[in-house]
Amino acid sequence: MALYITLDRAWRRPFSIKSTFARTGAFHVGVASSEGLITTNVDEDVWGAKWKITEIGRETKEALDELLREIFANAHGRNHTIN
């Protein structure tokens, strides 16, 4: 869930590399960055001071969104595909 929260935050409101969020979640920010899910790259050879979501990060977040929707639907008895 921490990785999902990191992706969601980078998508909704890119966060500073020196922010409290980045420091307290340094492990998950590092994993997301290493996997190419978030970046500080603004343009070719140009780097910024905010973490933002990448295209792969967006695709990963969308897949996780769908998975979470299914989990919550199942937990609340709203998934009619399961007998």
N, C-alpha and C positions, 0 to 999 in steps of 0.2 A: 504494500500500500504506500510505503514511503516513496518508492520510485514513481508510482502513479501521481502522488501529490506533487512531486518535483516537476513532472511533465505538465501537469495541469497548471501549476503556478507559472512555469515558463511560457505556456501558451496564453494564459489569461492576462498576466502582468509580468513581463520579463523582470527578473530581479538582478540587483547589482552583485558583482563578484565579491564585494565586501559587506554585503548585507548580513543581518542576523540570520535570515533564512539560509543563505549560502554557507555561513559558518557552522550553524547548528546541524545542518544537513549535509556537511561536507562529503561524507562517504557516498551518499546517494547522488549528489551533484557530480562527484567524480565518476561514479559508475555510468550515469546518464551521458556524461561528456565523453567518456572513453568508448562508449557504444555508439556514439554519433547521434544521440537522441536530442541533445541540447548543444548549443555552441555560443561563443561570443563573437564569431566571425560575422562581419557586416558585409564585406565585399572581398573580392580577391585581394589578398595580402593586407586587408584592413580588419582590425580587431577592435571590438568595443569593450565596454565595462559592464555589460548586462548579459545574463544568460537568457537565451531565447530558444524556443523549440525549433527543431529542424523538420524537414519533410518526413524523414523516417520516424522521428519522434511523434509527429502528428499521426502518422499511420499506426504507430504502436499504441498511442493514447486512444485512438478510435477503436482499435481491437479490444483494448482493456475496457473501454466504455461499454461495448457490447457484452463482453463477458460479465461485467458487474451488473448490467441490467438483467441478464439471464439469472445470475445468482440471486439477486434480490427478488425477482419474480418467482423463482422456485421457492424461496424462503417464505414468501407471502401467499403461496398457493395460487399464483396467477398464471403459471405456465401450464397450459392445457395440453401440451404435447407429451407430458409425462403421465403415465397411468398410475 
